[in-house]
């Protein structure tokens, strides 16, 4: 029978490393595929509607910011009166 040597051990480690490097990403991809799509990124109608409403709110906030930062026209003060 053949004795187990350091060369055999090195070959076993090399084969194990190759298996881990090749099959690791394959197993990860398979697990992601089994899990299915992320529900947070799915494109159903409610998500689309919420995105549209959020865009409209952004536009309103931008308009209000511009309106608040704009200086109002200066109104003239009435002429000063002296008390009688």
PyMOL Python script that loads the backbone (N, CA, C, O; Angstrom):
from pymol import cmd

cmd.read_pdbstr("""\
ATOM      1  N   UNK A   1       0.836  -1.176   0.000  1.00  0.00           N
ATOM      2  CA  UNK A   1       0.000   0.000   0.000  1.00  0.00           C
ATOM      3  C   UNK A   1       0.880   1.237   0.000  1.00  0.00           C
ATOM      4  O   UNK A   1       1.998   1.221   0.514  1.00  0.00           O
ATOM      5  N   UNK A   2       0.373   2.284  -0.570  1.00  0.00           N
ATOM      6  CA  UNK A   2       1.131   3.520  -0.737  1.00  0.00           C
ATOM      7  C   UNK A   2       1.044   4.354   0.542  1.00  0.00           C
ATOM      8  O   UNK A   2      -0.036   4.497   1.115  1.00  0.00           O
ATOM      9  N   UNK A   3       2.145   4.891   0.981  1.00  0.00           N
ATOM     10  CA  UNK A   3       2.171   5.727   2.187  1.00  0.00           C
ATOM     11  C   UNK A   3       1.760   7.155   1.813  1.00  0.00           C
ATOM     12  O   UNK A   3       2.065   7.646   0.726  1.00  0.00           O
ATOM     13  N   UNK A   4       1.083   7.780   2.717  1.00  0.00           N
ATOM     14  CA  UNK A   4       0.607   9.158   2.503  1.00  0.00           C
ATOM     15  C   UNK A   4       1.786  10.104   2.730  1.00  0.00           C
ATOM     16  O   UNK A   4       2.354  10.126   3.822  1.00  0.00           O
ATOM     17  N   UNK A   5       2.162  10.890   1.709  1.00  0.00           N
ATOM     18  CA  UNK A   5       3.328  11.768   1.819  1.00  0.00           C
ATOM     19  C   UNK A   5       2.903  13.225   1.762  1.00  0.00           C
ATOM     20  O   UNK A   5       1.724  13.547   1.614  1.00  0.00           O
ATOM     21  N   UNK A   6       3.892  14.092   1.881  1.00  0.00           N
ATOM     22  CA  UNK A   6       3.628  15.525   1.807  1.00  0.00           C
ATOM     23  C   UNK A   6       3.161  15.938   0.419  1.00  0.00           C
ATOM     24  O   UNK A   6       2.393  16.892   0.297  1.00  0.00           O
ATOM     25  N   UNK A   7       3.590  15.267  -0.604  1.00  0.00           N
ATOM     26  CA  UNK A   7       3.151  15.563  -1.963  1.00  0.00           C
ATOM     27  C   UNK A   7       1.661  15.258  -2.098  1.00  0.00           C
ATOM     28  O   UNK A   7       0.916  16.022  -2.711  1.00  0.00           O
ATOM     29  N   UNK A   8       1.240  14.151  -1.528  1.00  0.00           N
ATOM     30  CA  UNK A   8      -0.183  13.816  -1.549  1.00  0.00           C
ATOM     31  C   UNK A   8      -0.997  14.861  -0.791  1.00  0.00           C
ATOM     32  O   UNK A   8      -2.076  15.257  -1.232  1.00  0.00           O
ATOM     33  N   UNK A   9      -0.482  15.298   0.334  1.00  0.00           N
ATOM     34  CA  UNK A   9      -1.169  16.315   1.125  1.00  0.00           C
ATOM     35  C   UNK A   9      -1.267  17.627   0.344  1.00  0.00           C
ATOM     36  O   UNK A   9      -2.311  18.280   0.356  1.00  0.00           O
ATOM     37  N   UNK A  10      -0.190  18.011  -0.331  1.00  0.00           N
ATOM     38  CA  UNK A  10      -0.207  19.232  -1.145  1.00  0.00           C
ATOM     39  C   UNK A  10      -1.204  19.124  -2.282  1.00  0.00           C
ATOM     40  O   UNK A  10      -1.910  20.090  -2.572  1.00  0.00           O
ATOM     41  N   UNK A  11      -1.279  17.985  -2.926  1.00  0.00           N
ATOM     42  CA  UNK A  11      -2.246  17.772  -3.996  1.00  0.00           C
ATOM     43  C   UNK A  11      -3.672  17.831  -3.481  1.00  0.00           C
ATOM     44  O   UNK A  11      -4.551  18.395  -4.132  1.00  0.00           O
ATOM     45  N   UNK A  12      -3.901  17.249  -2.312  1.00  0.00           N
ATOM     46  CA  UNK A  12      -5.233  17.282  -1.719  1.00  0.00           C
ATOM     47  C   UNK A  12      -5.647  18.707  -1.372  1.00  0.00           C
ATOM     48  O   UNK A  12      -6.799  19.092  -1.571  1.00  0.00           O
ATOM     49  N   UNK A  13      -4.704  19.486  -0.854  1.00  0.00           N
ATOM     50  CA  UNK A  13      -4.991  20.888  -0.531  1.00  0.00           C
ATOM     51  C   UNK A  13      -5.264  21.682  -1.808  1.00  0.00           C
ATOM     52  O   UNK A  13      -6.169  22.517  -1.831  1.00  0.00           O
ATOM     53  N   UNK A  14      -4.497  21.435  -2.867  1.00  0.00           N
ATOM     54  CA  UNK A  14      -4.693  22.146  -4.131  1.00  0.00           C
ATOM     55  C   UNK A  14      -6.054  21.821  -4.734  1.00  0.00           C
ATOM     56  O   UNK A  14      -6.748  22.719  -5.211  1.00  0.00           O
ATOM     57  N   UNK A  15      -6.434  20.579  -4.720  1.00  0.00           N
ATOM     58  CA  UNK A  15      -7.735  20.184  -5.273  1.00  0.00           C
ATOM     59  C   UNK A  15      -8.856  20.796  -4.436  1.00  0.00           C
ATOM     60  O   UNK A  15      -9.843  21.282  -4.990  1.00  0.00           O
ATOM     61  N   UNK A  16      -8.720  20.777  -3.124  1.00  0.00           N
ATOM     62  CA  UNK A  16      -9.729  21.390  -2.250  1.00  0.00           C
ATOM     63  C   UNK A  16      -9.858  22.877  -2.510  1.00  0.00           C
ATOM     64  O   UNK A  16     -10.967  23.410  -2.545  1.00  0.00           O
ATOM     65  N   UNK A  17      -8.711  23.564  -2.697  1.00  0.00           N
ATOM     66  CA  UNK A  17      -8.727  25.005  -2.959  1.00  0.00           C
ATOM     67  C   UNK A  17      -9.437  25.302  -4.276  1.00  0.00           C
ATOM     68  O   UNK A  17     -10.219  26.250  -4.356  1.00  0.00           O
ATOM     69  N   UNK A  18      -9.174  24.503  -5.308  1.00  0.00           N
ATOM     70  CA  UNK A  18      -9.815  24.702  -6.609  1.00  0.00           C
ATOM     71  C   UNK A  18     -11.321  24.487  -6.481  1.00  0.00           C
ATOM     72  O   UNK A  18     -12.111  25.248  -7.041  1.00  0.00           O
ATOM     73  N   UNK A  19     -11.713  23.458  -5.751  1.00  0.00           N
ATOM     74  CA  UNK A  19     -13.146  23.189  -5.584  1.00  0.00           C
ATOM     75  C   UNK A  19     -13.825  24.352  -4.877  1.00  0.00           C
ATOM     76  O   UNK A  19     -14.909  24.772  -5.282  1.00  0.00           O
ATOM     77  N   UNK A  20     -13.205  24.877  -3.828  1.00  0.00           N
ATOM     78  CA  UNK A  20     -13.798  25.998  -3.091  1.00  0.00           C
ATOM     79  C   UNK A  20     -13.866  27.235  -3.969  1.00  0.00           C
ATOM     80  O   UNK A  20     -14.882  27.929  -3.975  1.00  0.00           O
ATOM     81  N   UNK A  21     -12.812  27.521  -4.707  1.00  0.00           N
ATOM     82  CA  UNK A  21     -12.784  28.722  -5.560  1.00  0.00           C
ATOM     83  C   UNK A  21     -13.771  28.633  -6.715  1.00  0.00           C
ATOM     84  O   UNK A  21     -14.336  29.652  -7.111  1.00  0.00           O
ATOM     85  N   UNK A  22     -13.992  27.452  -7.262  1.00  0.00           N
ATOM     86  CA  UNK A  22     -14.895  27.298  -8.400  1.00  0.00           C
ATOM     87  C   UNK A  22     -16.331  27.127  -7.937  1.00  0.00           C
ATOM     88  O   UNK A  22     -17.236  27.777  -8.461  1.00  0.00           O
ATOM     89  N   UNK A  23     -16.544  26.267  -6.971  1.00  0.00           N
ATOM     90  CA  UNK A  23     -17.909  25.963  -6.555  1.00  0.00           C
ATOM     91  C   UNK A  23     -18.475  26.981  -5.571  1.00  0.00           C
ATOM     92  O   UNK A  23     -19.693  27.044  -5.405  1.00  0.00           O
ATOM     93  N   UNK A  24     -17.639  27.776  -4.915  1.00  0.00           N
ATOM     94  CA  UNK A  24     -18.137  28.788  -3.982  1.00  0.00           C
ATOM     95  C   UNK A  24     -19.035  29.805  -4.666  1.00  0.00           C
ATOM     96  O   UNK A  24     -20.173  29.983  -4.232  1.00  0.00           O
ATOM     97  N   UNK A  25     -18.582  30.477  -5.710  1.00  0.00           N
ATOM     98  CA  UNK A  25     -19.457  31.429  -6.407  1.00  0.00           C
ATOM     99  C   UNK A  25     -20.668  30.766  -7.059  1.00  0.00           C
ATOM    100  O   UNK A  25     -21.744  31.360  -7.120  1.00  0.00           O
ATOM    101  N   UNK A  26     -20.494  29.535  -7.546  1.00  0.00           N
ATOM    102  CA  UNK A  26     -21.620  28.831  -8.144  1.00  0.00           C
ATOM    103  C   UNK A  26     -22.679  28.557  -7.081  1.00  0.00           C
ATOM    104  O   UNK A  26     -23.870  28.737  -7.337  1.00  0.00           O
ATOM    105  N   UNK A  27     -22.262  28.125  -5.894  1.00  0.00           N
ATOM    106  CA  UNK A  27     -23.213  27.869  -4.808  1.00  0.00           C
ATOM    107  C   UNK A  27     -23.886  29.163  -4.362  1.00  0.00           C
ATOM    108  O   UNK A  27     -25.081  29.167  -4.066  1.00  0.00           O
ATOM    109  N   UNK A  28     -23.134  30.255  -4.311  1.00  0.00           N
ATOM    110  CA  UNK A  28     -23.717  31.541  -3.925  1.00  0.00           C
ATOM    111  C   UNK A  28     -24.755  31.990  -4.945  1.00  0.00           C
ATOM    112  O   UNK A  28     -25.835  32.445  -4.569  1.00  0.00           O
ATOM    113  N   UNK A  29     -24.443  31.868  -6.222  1.00  0.00           N
ATOM    114  CA  UNK A  29     -25.390  32.255  -7.266  1.00  0.00           C
ATOM    115  C   UNK A  29     -26.632  31.368  -7.227  1.00  0.00           C
ATOM    116  O   UNK A  29     -27.746  31.855  -7.421  1.00  0.00           O
ATOM    117  N   UNK A  30     -26.452  30.093  -6.982  1.00  0.00           N
ATOM    118  CA  UNK A  30     -27.585  29.184  -6.894  1.00  0.00           C
ATOM    119  C   UNK A  30     -28.473  29.542  -5.697  1.00  0.00           C
ATOM    120  O   UNK A  30     -29.699  29.498  -5.801  1.00  0.00           O
ATOM    121  N   UNK A  31     -27.864  29.892  -4.574  1.00  0.00           N
ATOM    122  CA  UNK A  31     -28.649  30.276  -3.396  1.00  0.00           C
ATOM    123  C   UNK A  31     -29.440  31.551  -3.660  1.00  0.00           C
ATOM    124  O   UNK A  31     -30.595  31.651  -3.246  1.00  0.00           O
ATOM    125  N   UNK A  32     -28.848  32.518  -4.335  1.00  0.00           N
ATOM    126  CA  UNK A  32     -29.564  33.755  -4.663  1.00  0.00           C
ATOM    127  C   UNK A  32     -30.727  33.475  -5.610  1.00  0.00           C
ATOM    128  O   UNK A  32     -31.796  34.073  -5.488  1.00  0.00           O
ATOM    129  N   UNK A  33     -30.513  32.573  -6.541  1.00  0.00           N
ATOM    130  CA  UNK A  33     -31.588  32.248  -7.486  1.00  0.00           C
ATOM    131  C   UNK A  33     -32.736  31.532  -6.788  1.00  0.00           C
ATOM    132  O   UNK A  33     -33.900  31.758  -7.119  1.00  0.00           O
ATOM    133  N   UNK A  34     -32.420  30.676  -5.834  1.00  0.00           N
ATOM    134  CA  UNK A  34     -33.456  29.966  -5.094  1.00  0.00           C
ATOM    135  C   UNK A  34     -34.259  30.942  -4.234  1.00  0.00           C
ATOM    136  O   UNK A  34     -35.476  30.807  -4.114  1.00  0.00           O
ATOM    137  N   UNK A  35     -33.577  31.930  -3.634  1.00  0.00           N
ATOM    138  CA  UNK A  35     -34.263  32.908  -2.785  1.00  0.00           C
ATOM    139  C   UNK A  35     -35.262  33.737  -3.582  1.00  0.00           C
ATOM    140  O   UNK A  35     -36.276  34.168  -3.033  1.00  0.00           O
ATOM    141  N   UNK A  36     -35.004  33.963  -4.830  1.00  0.00           N
ATOM    142  CA  UNK A  36     -35.903  34.762  -5.659  1.00  0.00           C
ATOM    143  C   UNK A  36     -35.534  36.230  -5.593  1.00  0.00           C
ATOM    144  O   UNK A  36     -34.576  36.611  -4.921  1.00  0.00           O
ATOM    145  N   UNK A  37     -36.308  37.059  -6.300  1.00  0.00           N
ATOM    146  CA  UNK A  37     -35.995  38.491  -6.325  1.00  0.00           C
ATOM    147  C   UNK A  37     -36.275  39.142  -4.983  1.00  0.00           C
ATOM    148  O   UNK A  37     -37.116  38.684  -4.208  1.00  0.00           O
ATOM    149  N   UNK A  38     -35.555  40.208  -4.732  1.00  0.00           N
ATOM    150  CA  UNK A  38     -35.735  40.970  -3.497  1.00  0.00           C
ATOM    151  C   UNK A  38     -37.061  41.718  -3.584  1.00  0.00           C
ATOM    152  O   UNK A  38     -37.279  42.462  -4.540  1.00  0.00           O
ATOM    153  N   UNK A  39     -37.956  41.537  -2.605  1.00  0.00           N
ATOM    154  CA  UNK A  39     -39.263  42.207  -2.699  1.00  0.00           C
ATOM    155  C   UNK A  39     -39.158  43.723  -2.671  1.00  0.00           C
ATOM    156  O   UNK A  39     -40.049  44.407  -3.174  1.00  0.00           O
ATOM    157  N   UNK A  40     -38.105  44.256  -2.101  1.00  0.00           N
ATOM    158  CA  UNK A  40     -37.959  45.712  -2.046  1.00  0.00           C
ATOM    159  C   UNK A  40     -37.653  46.297  -3.420  1.00  0.00           C
ATOM    160  O   UNK A  40     -37.926  47.473  -3.660  1.00  0.00           O
ATOM    161  N   UNK A  41     -37.093  45.502  -4.326  1.00  0.00           N
ATOM    162  CA  UNK A  41     -36.739  46.012  -5.643  1.00  0.00           C
ATOM    163  C   UNK A  41     -37.700  45.556  -6.726  1.00  0.00           C
ATOM    164  O   UNK A  41     -37.471  45.831  -7.904  1.00  0.00           O
ATOM    165  N   UNK A  42     -38.765  44.870  -6.357  1.00  0.00           N
ATOM    166  CA  UNK A  42     -39.713  44.419  -7.374  1.00  0.00           C
ATOM    167  C   UNK A  42     -40.467  45.626  -7.936  1.00  0.00           C
ATOM    168  O   UNK A  42     -40.664  46.629  -7.250  1.00  0.00           O
ATOM    169  N   UNK A  43     -40.874  45.507  -9.172  1.00  0.00           N
ATOM    170  CA  UNK A  43     -41.536  46.618  -9.856  1.00  0.00           C
ATOM    171  C   UNK A  43     -43.035  46.366  -9.966  1.00  0.00           C
ATOM    172  O   UNK A  43     -43.563  46.222 -11.069  1.00  0.00           O
ATOM    173  N   UNK A  44     -43.719  46.313  -8.832  1.00  0.00           N
ATOM    174  CA  UNK A  44     -45.163  46.171  -8.931  1.00  0.00           C
ATOM    175  C   UNK A  44     -45.806  47.554  -8.956  1.00  0.00           C
ATOM    176  O   UNK A  44     -45.112  48.562  -8.823  1.00  0.00           O
ATOM    177  N   UNK A  45     -47.107  47.608  -9.123  1.00  0.00           N
ATOM    178  CA  UNK A  45     -47.823  48.870  -9.313  1.00  0.00           C
ATOM    179  C   UNK A  45     -47.723  49.812  -8.132  1.00  0.00           C
ATOM    180  O   UNK A  45     -47.594  51.021  -8.320  1.00  0.00           O
ATOM    181  N   UNK A  46     -47.779  49.288  -6.921  1.00  0.00           N
ATOM    182  CA  UNK A  46     -47.739  50.154  -5.744  1.00  0.00           C
ATOM    183  C   UNK A  46     -46.411  50.883  -5.626  1.00  0.00           C
ATOM    184  O   UNK A  46     -46.373  52.067  -5.293  1.00  0.00           O
ATOM    185  N   UNK A  47     -45.325  50.177  -5.899  1.00  0.00           N
ATOM    186  CA  UNK A  47     -44.007  50.808  -5.825  1.00  0.00           C
ATOM    187  C   UNK A  47     -43.897  51.909  -6.863  1.00  0.00           C
ATOM    188  O   UNK A  47     -43.371  52.985  -6.576  1.00  0.00           O
ATOM    189  N   UNK A  48     -44.387  51.652  -8.061  1.00  0.00           N
ATOM    190  CA  UNK A  48     -44.347  52.659  -9.133  1.00  0.00           C
ATOM    191  C   UNK A  48     -45.167  53.891  -8.733  1.00  0.00           C
ATOM    192  O   UNK A  48     -44.737  55.024  -8.948  1.00  0.00           O
ATOM    193  N   UNK A  49     -46.343  53.665  -8.155  1.00  0.00           N
ATOM    194  CA  UNK A  49     -47.201  54.773  -7.736  1.00  0.00           C
ATOM    195  C   UNK A  49     -46.531  55.576  -6.620  1.00  0.00           C
ATOM    196  O   UNK A  49     -46.579  56.806  -6.631  1.00  0.00           O
ATOM    197  N   UNK A  50     -45.913  54.898  -5.666  1.00  0.00           N
ATOM    198  CA  UNK A  50     -45.229  55.612  -4.579  1.00  0.00           C
ATOM    199  C   UNK A  50     -44.059  56.432  -5.101  1.00  0.00           C
ATOM    200  O   UNK A  50     -43.797  57.527  -4.603  1.00  0.00           O
ATOM    201  N   UNK A  51     -43.358  55.915  -6.093  1.00  0.00           N
ATOM    202  CA  UNK A  51     -42.244  56.676  -6.672  1.00  0.00           C
ATOM    203  C   UNK A  51     -42.745  57.938  -7.356  1.00  0.00           C
ATOM    204  O   UNK A  51     -42.123  58.995  -7.247  1.00  0.00           O
ATOM    205  N   UNK A  52     -43.878  57.831  -8.068  1.00  0.00           N
ATOM    206  CA  UNK A  52     -44.439  59.018  -8.718  1.00  0.00           C
ATOM    207  C   UNK A  52     -44.863  60.057  -7.678  1.00  0.00           C
ATOM    208  O   UNK A  52     -44.609  61.248  -7.851  1.00  0.00           O
ATOM    209  N   UNK A  53     -45.501  59.612  -6.613  1.00  0.00           N
ATOM    210  CA  UNK A  53     -45.924  60.546  -5.566  1.00  0.00           C
ATOM    211  C   UNK A  53     -44.715  61.201  -4.906  1.00  0.00           C
ATOM    212  O   UNK A  53     -44.755  62.385  -4.575  1.00  0.00           O
ATOM    213  N   UNK A  54     -43.645  60.438  -4.715  1.00  0.00           N
ATOM    214  CA  UNK A  54     -42.436  60.999  -4.123  1.00  0.00           C
ATOM    215  C   UNK A  54     -41.818  62.056  -5.033  1.00  0.00           C
ATOM    216  O   UNK A  54     -41.344  63.085  -4.551  1.00  0.00           O
ATOM    217  N   UNK A  55     -41.818  61.814  -6.335  1.00  0.00           N
ATOM    218  CA  UNK A  55     -41.291  62.810  -7.275  1.00  0.00           C
ATOM    219  C   UNK A  55     -42.120  64.092  -7.235  1.00  0.00           C
ATOM    220  O   UNK A  55     -41.567  65.190  -7.291  1.00  0.00           O
ATOM    221  N   UNK A  56     -43.451  63.958  -7.138  1.00  0.00           N
ATOM    222  CA  UNK A  56     -44.302  65.148  -7.057  1.00  0.00           C
ATOM    223  C   UNK A  56     -44.022  65.920  -5.769  1.00  0.00           C
ATOM    224  O   UNK A  56     -44.004  67.151  -5.773  1.00  0.00           O
ATOM    225  N   UNK A  57     -43.806  65.202  -4.672  1.00  0.00           N
ATOM    226  CA  UNK A  57     -43.492  65.872  -3.406  1.00  0.00           C
ATOM    227  C   UNK A  57     -42.154  66.601  -3.484  1.00  0.00           C
ATOM    228  O   UNK A  57     -42.007  67.695  -2.938  1.00  0.00           O
ATOM    229  N   UNK A  58     -41.179  65.998  -4.161  1.00  0.00           N
ATOM    230  CA  UNK A  58     -39.885  66.666  -4.341  1.00  0.00           C
ATOM    231  C   UNK A  58     -40.060  67.970  -5.113  1.00  0.00           C
ATOM    232  O   UNK A  58     -39.462  68.989  -4.766  1.00  0.00           O
ATOM    233  N   UNK A  59     -40.880  67.934  -6.158  1.00  0.00           N
ATOM    234  CA  UNK A  59     -41.114  69.153  -6.937  1.00  0.00           C
ATOM    235  C   UNK A  59     -41.775  70.231  -6.085  1.00  0.00           C
ATOM    236  O   UNK A  59     -41.418  71.405  -6.183  1.00  0.00           O
ATOM    237  N   UNK A  60     -42.730  69.842  -5.256  1.00  0.00           N
ATOM    238  CA  UNK A  60     -43.404  70.822  -4.393  1.00  0.00           C
ATOM    239  C   UNK A  60     -42.443  71.417  -3.378  1.00  0.00           C
ATOM    240  O   UNK A  60     -42.470  72.622  -3.127  1.00  0.00           O
ATOM    241  N   UNK A  61     -41.597  70.584  -2.795  1.00  0.00           N
ATOM    242  CA  UNK A  61     -40.627  71.086  -1.821  1.00  0.00           C
ATOM    243  C   UNK A  61     -39.654  72.040  -2.499  1.00  0.00           C
ATOM    244  O   UNK A  61     -39.324  73.085  -1.938  1.00  0.00           O
ATOM    245  N   UNK A  62     -39.193  71.698  -3.689  1.00  0.00           N
ATOM    246  CA  UNK A  62     -38.290  72.591  -4.419  1.00  0.00           C
ATOM    247  C   UNK A  62     -38.958  73.931  -4.691  1.00  0.00           C
ATOM    248  O   UNK A  62     -38.333  74.979  -4.528  1.00  0.00           O
ATOM    249  N   UNK A  63     -40.227  73.907  -5.106  1.00  0.00           N
ATOM    250  CA  UNK A  63     -40.947  75.148  -5.374  1.00  0.00           C
ATOM    251  C   UNK A  63     -41.070  75.985  -4.102  1.00  0.00           C
ATOM    252  O   UNK A  63     -40.844  77.195  -4.125  1.00  0.00           O
ATOM    253  N   UNK A  64     -41.430  75.333  -2.986  1.00  0.00           N
ATOM    254  CA  UNK A  64     -41.577  76.071  -1.728  1.00  0.00           C
ATOM    255  C   UNK A  64     -40.253  76.650  -1.254  1.00  0.00           C
ATOM    256  O   UNK A  64     -40.218  77.762  -0.727  1.00  0.00           O
ATOM    257  N   UNK A  65     -39.172  75.915  -1.433  1.00  0.00           N
ATOM    258  CA  UNK A  65     -37.859  76.441  -1.052  1.00  0.00           C
ATOM    259  C   UNK A  65     -37.522  77.685  -1.857  1.00  0.00           C
ATOM    260  O   UNK A  65     -37.036  78.674  -1.307  1.00  0.00           O
ATOM    261  N   UNK A  66     -37.780  77.635  -3.165  1.00  0.00           N
ATOM    262  CA  UNK A  66     -37.500  78.810  -3.999  1.00  0.00           C
ATOM    263  C   UNK A  66     -38.397  79.971  -3.605  1.00  0.00           C
ATOM    264  O   UNK A  66     -37.950  81.118  -3.582  1.00  0.00           O
ATOM    265  N   UNK A  67     -39.660  79.687  -3.295  1.00  0.00           N
ATOM    266  CA  UNK A  67     -40.589  80.755  -2.930  1.00  0.00           C
ATOM    267  C   UNK A  67     -40.203  81.393  -1.600  1.00  0.00           C
ATOM    268  O   UNK A  67     -40.340  82.604  -1.431  1.00  0.00           O
ATOM    269  N   UNK A  68     -39.729  80.600  -0.670  1.00  0.00           N
ATOM    270  CA  UNK A  68     -39.365  81.145   0.641  1.00  0.00           C
ATOM    271  C   UNK A  68     -38.053  81.919   0.611  1.00  0.00           C
ATOM    272  O   UNK A  68     -37.877  82.875   1.367  1.00  0.00           O
ATOM    273  N   UNK A  69     -37.143  81.517  -0.248  1.00  0.00           N
ATOM    274  CA  UNK A  69     -35.857  82.209  -0.294  1.00  0.00           C
ATOM    275  C   UNK A  69     -35.915  83.469  -1.145  1.00  0.00           C
ATOM    276  O   UNK A  69     -35.046  84.332  -1.018  1.00  0.00           O
ATOM    277  N   UNK A  70     -36.911  83.595  -2.004  1.00  0.00           N
ATOM    278  CA  UNK A  70     -37.028  84.801  -2.834  1.00  0.00           C
ATOM    279  C   UNK A  70     -37.466  85.959  -1.941  1.00  0.00           C
ATOM    280  O   UNK A  70     -38.337  85.810  -1.084  1.00  0.00           O
ATOM    281  N   UNK A  71     -36.853  87.091  -2.156  1.00  0.00           N
ATOM    282  CA  UNK A  71     -37.212  88.248  -1.330  1.00  0.00           C
ATOM    283  C   UNK A  71     -38.508  88.859  -1.852  1.00  0.00           C
ATOM    284  O   UNK A  71     -38.655  89.063  -3.057  1.00  0.00           O
ATOM    285  N   UNK A  72     -39.440  89.150  -0.962  1.00  0.00           N
ATOM    286  CA  UNK A  72     -40.708  89.729  -1.407  1.00  0.00           C
ATOM    287  C   UNK A  72     -40.494  91.187  -1.837  1.00  0.00           C
ATOM    288  O   UNK A  72     -39.549  91.834  -1.386  1.00  0.00           O
ATOM    289  N   UNK A  73     -41.357  91.694  -2.696  1.00  0.00           N
ATOM    290  CA  UNK A  73     -41.202  93.103  -3.099  1.00  0.00           C
ATOM    291  C   UNK A  73     -41.433  94.003  -1.884  1.00  0.00           C
ATOM    292  O   UNK A  73     -42.305  93.747  -1.053  1.00  0.00           O
ATOM    293  N   UNK A  74     -40.643  95.041  -1.807  1.00  0.00           N
ATOM    294  CA  UNK A  74     -40.730  95.947  -0.656  1.00  0.00           C
ATOM    295  C   UNK A  74     -41.941  96.859  -0.811  1.00  0.00           C
ATOM    296  O   UNK A  74     -42.102  97.561  -1.809  1.00  0.00           O
ATOM    297  N   UNK A  75     -42.750  96.820   0.176  1.00  0.00           N
ATOM    298  CA  UNK A  75     -43.916  97.703   0.169  1.00  0.00           C
ATOM    299  C   UNK A  75     -43.509  99.036   0.801  1.00  0.00           C
ATOM    300  O   UNK A  75     -42.732  99.086   1.754  1.00  0.00           O
ATOM    301  N   UNK A  76     -44.052 100.097   0.242  1.00  0.00           N
ATOM    302  CA  UNK A  76     -43.720 101.408   0.801  1.00  0.00           C
ATOM    303  C   UNK A  76     -44.520 101.624   2.094  1.00  0.00           C
ATOM    304  O   UNK A  76     -45.692 101.264   2.206  1.00  0.00           O
ATOM    305  N   UNK A  77     -43.849 102.208   3.022  1.00  0.00           N
ATOM    306  CA  UNK A  77     -44.525 102.511   4.281  1.00  0.00           C
ATOM    307  C   UNK A  77     -45.402 103.730   4.119  1.00  0.00           C
ATOM    308  O   UNK A  77     -45.077 104.618   3.331  1.00  0.00           O
ATOM    309  N   UNK A  78     -46.498 103.796   4.838  1.00  0.00           N
ATOM    310  CA  UNK A  78     -47.341 105.004   4.749  1.00  0.00           C
ATOM    311  C   UNK A  78     -46.580 106.190   5.333  1.00  0.00           C
ATOM    312  O   UNK A  78     -45.686 106.005   6.160  1.00  0.00           O
ATOM    313  N   UNK A  79     -46.919 107.381   4.920  1.00  0.00           N
ATOM    314  CA  UNK A  79     -46.203 108.546   5.438  1.00  0.00           C
ATOM    315  C   UNK A  79     -46.374 108.668   6.948  1.00  0.00           C
ATOM    316  O   UNK A  79     -47.424 108.340   7.500  1.00  0.00           O
ATOM    317  N   UNK A  80     -45.344 109.135   7.585  1.00  0.00           N
ATOM    318  CA  UNK A  80     -45.365 109.251   9.047  1.00  0.00           C
ATOM    319  C   UNK A  80     -46.341 110.324   9.495  1.00  0.00           C
ATOM    320  O   UNK A  80     -46.410 111.388   8.881  1.00  0.00           O
ATOM    321  N   UNK A  81     -47.078 110.070  10.528  1.00  0.00           N
ATOM    322  CA  UNK A  81     -48.031 111.062  11.080  1.00  0.00           C
ATOM    323  C   UNK A  81     -47.529 111.490  12.452  1.00  0.00           C
ATOM    324  O   UNK A  81     -46.950 110.712  13.210  1.00  0.00           O
ATOM    325  N   UNK A  82     -47.766 112.690  12.715  1.00  0.00           N
ATOM    326  CA  UNK A  82     -47.447 113.172  14.049  1.00  0.00           C
ATOM    327  C   UNK A  82     -48.731 113.133  14.899  1.00  0.00           C
ATOM    328  O   UNK A  82     -49.809 113.475  14.412  1.00  0.00           O
ATOM    329  N   UNK A  83     -48.613 112.727  16.129  1.00  0.00           N
ATOM    330  CA  UNK A  83     -49.820 112.680  16.954  1.00  0.00           C
ATOM    331  C   UNK A  83     -50.376 114.081  17.156  1.00  0.00           C
ATOM    332  O   UNK A  83     -49.624 115.048  17.277  1.00  0.00           O
ATOM    333  N   UNK A  84     -51.642 114.177  17.189  1.00  0.00           N
ATOM    334  CA  UNK A  84     -52.304 115.464  17.349  1.00  0.00           C
ATOM    335  C   UNK A  84     -52.582 115.754  18.778  1.00  0.00           C
ATOM    336  O   UNK A  84     -53.139 116.803  19.099  1.00  0.00           O
TER     337      UNK A  84
END
""", "prot")
cmd.dss("prot")
cmd.show_as("cartoon", "prot")
cmd.util.cbc("prot")
cmd.orient("prot")
